[in-house]
Amino acid sequence: MLTELKDLVEKGLFTESEIKQIMRKRTTFETALVRRVAKKGDFLRYASYEMGLEALRRKRAERINLPAGAPSVSDYALVRRQFHIFERALKKFKSDIGLWIQYIQVAKKEGARSLVGRITARAMKLHPNVPAFYILAASHELEHLSPSAARILLQRGIRLNGDSVEMWKEYVKMELGFVEGLRRRWEVLGIKVDLKGKAKEKQAEEGDVETMEVDDIEEDSGEAARREIMNGAIVKTVIANAAKALPKAELFIALHDLLIGYPSPQTLKTSLLDYLHGLLQETLPGDPRAVKLKATRFITPDSDIHAAEFVDALRSANEKIVAGVKDAWANNSGSEGEREKRKDGMAEVYAQFVKEWCEKDLDLNLKMYLITSLQNLIRKCTSKSSRSHKAAAALLSTHVTLLTHLSALSTPSSPLPDILATAQKYSFLPGARTSSKVWIARLDAEKTLKSDVLRVKKTWKEARDAARGDDVVDVWVWGAESLTSSPAEQRSLLNDLLNESIRIQDSPAFTEVHETLLDRYIEVSYSSSSDDKALLALVRQIKHAYMPTAHTWSHLFDLVAASESEAVKGAAEIYYHWTQLDPTESTVAYAGWLLRRDRAKEALDVVQSVRDEGVKEVVARRWRELLGANDLAKAAVAEGEENVAMVIEVEV
C-alpha cells in the first residue's frame, strides 16, 4: 500500500493523519477477513469503505483542480482494491448469486468493460441456470454496441433456461432495440422504408435534396429484408418461439407490458401487439388471465380515465370478461376438477378486474356500472347449483367489500342496496358457506357499518364454525385484532380461541390455526422486561394448556433472543421442550445464545450433549458456520477456558 498512500499525500488529497486512519481501518477489516469461518458481511463492509474512499478522492481531486497528467498509482489503486476484495470474497462464496451481481455492478460503475465480461463469463460458467447473469452480460454488450454478442448470450441463456419469462422478455426487448437502432441509423443515412412495400432513398448533393422514387424498379433482396425488419419480422419470430417454449399467461402478460411501454413507432407497436394477441388466442384460448389480457388490450397505463375513449374501452373489456365467466360456467368439457378450476379462475379474474378499477379515481357512475355488472353476474351464477356458489366466492366477497367501501357515498338519489342483508345472504349460500373470503367480507362490513358489538361477535362465531379450506386462519384471528383494545383483552380472547380451536383438531387446518393463534398469544404475553419467573410460567402454560409445535418454541426463543433477556432458566426450559421436536435448530440456536452471553463452556456442553449421530454431525457443521474462530476464542477467554482450542475445535 505504501506507494499509493504516499502518492495520495504528495497530491494533497489526504493528510498524513488521514492516511494513518485509513491504515487502521484497513487493518481492522483485514483482521476480520482472516477468521476461521469468513463472513460475507465483512467483505462487503470492507468494499463499501474502499468505495467511499474512492468517491472522496475524486471529489477532492475535482475541488483542488489537479493538473492533467499521466495517471499515477493512486488514480486506480482504490478501485483495484475494491475488485481485489470482491475476488477474495468470491473464492469463499462462489455460490452466492447476490455477491456476483454486486461485483458486476461495481465493475460496470467503474467502467471496467473487459473485467465485466470476464466476471459474467465466470458467473455463467458456475451458475448456468441463473438468468440474471445472461441478462447482465447481454446488457453489457448492448451498452458497448455489440448486439450480435448480446444475441448469442441471450440465446445461450434461453437454451439453458427456456422456462424463464425474464429471459424471453429480455430477448424480445433486445430485438426491439435492434430494430429501433436500425430505423434511426437509416434515417440518418437518408434511407426510408415504406412498410407497405415501397423504398425511398434521399440523396443530399451540394446542399440540394433529391428524392428518387423507385416504384417501378424491381425490389432487390436488401430492400425486401429492410422492409421485413421494420415490420418486426425478427421480433415476431422471437415472440413465436417464446410462446412455443413457454405457453403460459405470465409470458404473454410480460411481453404485452413490454410492447406497450417500449418507444417503438405506433405502426410497429400495433403490428406486434396484433401478432402477440393472435398467438395468445391460439395458445391459451380459455386461460382466465389470457381472457383478461385480451379484453383489456386497449386500456393502457397512460389512458385518460376521463376520456370518452377510455369509457368505451372499459365497458368493452368488462363485457368480454363477463362473457368469459359465462362461458366457463356453461362449458361442461373436461373432468369435474378442470371445470371447477376454470370457473374459479374466471371468477377470480373478474373480481380482481372490478376491484382494481373501483379502487381507482374513476367517476362514481363508472364504479356503479362495474358493481352492477358484478351483481348481475352473481345473480346468474348463484341461480345454479351449490357448486357454482362455491366457484363464485371471489365474486361474492368482492361485491360485499366494494359496497362497504362505497357506503359513505350512498345518497337518496343513488342508494346502495342493504349491504348487511346482502352479506348475510351470501354467507348462507350452500356452496359459499365455507368460504373464508365471504365471511371476512361480511365481518368487515358489519364492523365498518358499526353493527352492534354482540352481533359482530355472534357473526364471527358463526364464521369460525363454518369456514374451511384456504385462508381459514384469517377468520380465526380477525376478531383478535378488530374486537380488542388492550393487550390484556387480546390475551384473554386469544386464550379462549386457543381452547376453542382444539375442537377442530381433526381438520387439516388445525395445526396452522392453533400455531398462528399461539404465536399471537406468545407475542402479547411476552415482553422484553420479562424475568425468569414470568418466562418460566409462560413456558409451562404453553406446554400444559396448549399443543405447541417446534415452530412455537422457535418463535418464543426468537423473542427471548431479540430482547437480550438474561432469563437463563426460562431459555433453558424453552430449549428442553424445543429440542425434543427439533434437536438440530434448537441446539444451534441455544448454544449461540449462551455464547453471546459469555457462557462459552455451557454452549460447548450443549453442542457436545447431542447423542444422535446424524444430528451430531449437522450440529457441528452448523456450529462452525455460525461462529468465527475469533469470536469463539474471545468467548473462551472471557469464560476462563484454558484450552481455547477445545472451544474452537468442537469434538464430535
C-alpha positions, -999 to +999 in steps of 0.1 A: +000+000+000+030+023+006+033+037-030-004+046-034-006+061+001+025+083-005+011+094-038-022+104-022-003+126+003+020+141-023-010+151-044-026+168-014-057+146-015-052+132+020-032+143+051-008+121+069-032+117+098-059+106+074-035+081+059-029+066+094-066+064+100-070+046+066-043+021+077-060+014+110-094+008+093-078-015+067-060-034+094-094-039+112-110-051+081-082-075+071-082-089+106-119-097+103-112-115+070-087-140+084-112-155+108-116-193+105-152-190+091-153-159+070-185-138+069-197-122+037-207-091+056-171-084+065-161-084+028-189-061+018-182-036+046-146-036+035-155-030-001-180-003+009-153+015+028-130+015-002-158+028-024-163+057+000-126+064-001-125+065-039-156+088-040-138+111-016-106+110-036-124+120-068-143+149-051-111+163-036-092+160-069-120+179-086-122+205-059-084+213-059-084+211-097-054+188-101-034+195-133-039+169-160-010+145-165-001+108-168-021+086-144-003+077-112-008+047-089-033+064-066-057+071-096-066+035-099-054+018-067-085+023-046-107+009-074-083-020-079-086-028-042-124-030-044-121-055-072-095-075-052-118-076-022-147-090-043-123-116-058-113-128-023-150-129-013-160-150-043-133-175-036-151-183-004-187-177-015-188-190-051-224-200-047-237-165-036-256-151-066-261-117-050-223-113-044-216-120-081-242-094-091-228-068-068-193-074-082-206-070-117-224-038-108-193-023-092-172-031-122-197-016-146-199+016-124-161+019-126-162+015-164-141-018-163-155-032-196-132-061-200-135-071-163-173-071-165-170-095-194-147-118-175-168-117-144-201-125-162-183-153-181-171-169-148-205-164-132-224-181-161-200-210-161-205-216-124-243-208-124-256-217-159-292-218-146-293-182-133-310-160-159-298-128-143-262-134-154-271-138-191-292-107-189-264-086-173-239-099-198-262-091-227-269-057-214-232-050-211-227-060-247-255-038-259-242-008-240-210-012-260-228-016-293-224-053-298-259-066-305-245-098-321-227-108-289-258-099-268-280-120-291-256-150-287-256-147-249-294-145-246-298-174-270-274-195-249-293-184-217-326-194-233-313-228-242-305-235-206-334-215-190-362-219-215-388-216-187-377-182-176-401-154-185-375-128-178-351-143-203-376-143-231-387-108-222-351-095-224-346-113-257-376-096-272-365-063-257-331-066-273-346-073-307-369-043-303-339-022-295-320-036-325-349-027-349-352+008-333-314+013-337-316+003-374-345+026-380-327+056-365-295+048-384-313+045-417-330+078-411-296+094-405-283+079-438-313+091-457-328+056-462-365+054-457-385+022-459-422+022-468-437-005-446-463-012-473-436-022-497-421+009-513-385+020-506-374+056-509-339+069-509-328+105-502-295+117-516-281+150-505-258+166-531-242+201-527-270+212-503-298+201-527-320+172-516-332+150-544-359+124-539-358+093-561-389+072-564-383+036-571-418+024-575-412+008-609-378-006-600-379-042-591-371-046-554-339-064-546-335-087-516-319-060-495-349-037-498-373-065-490-352-075-460-352-039-447-390-038-450-394-071-432-371-060-404-390-027-400-423-047-399-409-066-369-402-099-385-373-107-362-393-097-331-423-117-342-401-148-347-387-145-312-423-140-298-435-171-316-405-192-303-412-179-268-449-188-270-440-223-282-414-228-255-433-213-226-471-213-233-480-195-200-501-164-193-472-149-174-451-148-206-478-131-226-485-106-199-448-097-196-445-093-234-477-073-236-464-048-210-431-046-227-446-038-261-470-013-247-442+006-229-414+004-255-409+036-276-415+020-310-433+036-338-471+032-334-475+012-366-448-014-355-463-014-320-498-022-333-485-049-356-466-066-328-495-064-304-518-079-330-494-107-336-489-113-298-527-114-292-532-137-322-507-162-306-524-157-273-558-168-287-542-198-303-521-209-274-543-202-243-579-197-256-596-204-222-570-193-197-586-168-173-556-144-172-553-146-210-590-137-213-584-107-191-553-096-210-571-098-244-601-079-230-580-051-216-556-047-245-567-012-254-566+001-218-530+013-214-513+027-183-514+062-198-551+061-207-570+092-197-597+078-174-619+108-180-619+105-218-648+090-237-625+065-255-615+051-221-651+047-210-658+027-242-627+006-237-636-002-201-671-012-210-659-034-238-633-050-215-660-056-189-683-072-213-656-095-227-645-108-193-682-113-182-687-133-214-656-154-204-670-161-170-704-172-185-686-194-210-666-210-182-699-217-163-715-231-194-685-252-205-690-289-194-660-303-211-632-319-191-632-335-157-651-321-127-618-308-113-609-290-145-644-274-147-642-261-112-607-248-117-619-230-148-648-214-130-628-204-100-601-189-123-625-168-143-644-156-112-611-146-095-600-127-127-633-108-130-634-100-093-599-087-095-607-066-126-637-049-110-619-043-077-589-029-094-609-003-113-632+006-085-602+014-063-590+040-089-602+076-091-630+067-115-662+085-120-688+072-095-712+063-123-685+041-138-679+024-105-716+018-100-717+004-136-690-022-127-706-031-094-740-035-110-724-057-137-708-078-109-741-081-091-759-092-123-733-119-129-736-131-093-774-135-097-768-156-128-741-177-112-759-183-079-791-193-096-774-226-105-761-254-083-743-250-049-710-259-067-715-227-087-719-208-054-685-221-043-669-211-075-685-176-072-669-169-037-645-144-052-674-125-068-695-126-036-667-113-013-656-086-038-692-074-041-696-070-004-662-054+000-669-028-027-703-020-014-688-015+021-661+009+007-687+029-012-712+030+017-701+066+026-711+077-009-747+065-007-773+092-014-811+093-016-808+097-054-784+068-057-789+045-027-768+014-023-785-019-015-788-032+021-752-042+025-756-062+057-785-081+043-766-088+011-735-100+031-757-123+053-774-138+022-741-145+005-726-162+036-755-186+038-755-198+002-748-235+003-716-236-017-702-203-003-709-210+034-674-225+039-656-196+021-633-177+044-633-147+019-671-144+020-671-145+059-643-119+062-660-096+038-692-099+059-673-093+091-656-062+077-689-049+065-705-053+100-676-037+117-674-008+092-711-001+093-709-001+131-732-030+139-739-039+175-708-055+190-727-085+202-740-090+167-704-088+153-692-114+179-721-137+170-713-134+133-676-141+140-685-172+159-706-184+130-677-177+107-653-198+128-678-227+128-685-226+091-652-215+074-630-242+060-601-245+035-579-217+023-575-186+045-594-201+074-567-187+097-577-152+087-612-159+100-599-171+134-575-141+140-599-115+126-615-106+160-583-107+179-572-076+160-606-060+154-625-065+187-599-058+214-585-025+226-558-036+251-531-063+254-550-079+284-582-082+264-563-096+234-546-122+256-579-133+272-595-135+238-566-155+223-567-179+252-604-186+246-597-191+209-569-215+215-591-236+237-619-234+211-595-244+183-589-278+200-623-289+188-612-288+151-580-308+157-593-334+132-594-307+105-565-302+081-563-266+090-560-272+128-522-271+130-520-238+111-548-222+131-536-233+165-500-224+157-509-189+145-531-182+175-504-195+198-478-172+181-501-142+187-507-153+223-469-155+229-463-121+214-489-105+236-479-123+267-441-119+264-424-085+269-387-075+268-387-069+306-399-105+314-378-120+342-370-157+346-400-164+368-425-148+343-409-166+314-409-200+331-446-195+339-454-188+303-434-218+290-452-242+314-486-227+305-479-232+268-467-268+274-496-279+295-526-259+283-520-259+245-505-280+217-471-264+209-450-274+178-413-269+171-423-236+154-440-224+186-408-229+207-386-214+180-409-183+179-407-179+217-370-184+217-365-158+190-384-133+211-362-140+241-330-137+220-342-104+204-349-089+237-314-096+251-331-111+281-310-127+308-337-152+317-313-182+316-337-207+333-365-197+310-344-200+279-331-234+291-367-246+296-377-235+261-346-254+248-356-285+267-391-286+250-378-275+217-350-300+213-375-329+217-391-317+185-362-303+165-328-311+180-307-295+153-322-260+152-327-258+189-292-268+198-275-244+174-298-215+185-295-221+222-257-227+221-253-194+201-275-176+226-253-188+255-221-179+237-233-143+231-238-140+269-202-151+276-212-186+286-188-204+263-184-235+285-221-240+287-225-235+250-199-262+243-216-286+267-249-281+248-232-288+215-214-319+229-246-332+246-261-343+212-263-381+211-279-389+177-250-394+152-268-378+123-278-348+143-244-345+159-226-341+125-251-315+113-249-295+146-211-295+145-211-282+109-237-255+117-219-245+148-187-238+128-206-220+101-224-198+126-194-187+147-160-175+137-128-186+154-120-152+168-155-149+184-151-184+199-116-176+212-127-143+228-156-161+244-134-188+257-110-164+273-139-145+289-151-178+304-116-186+317-113-216+294-076-227+295-077-248+264-090-224+238-086-250+211-112-271+229-138-245+222-127-238+186-123-274+176-156-289+188-151-326+195-177-347+177 
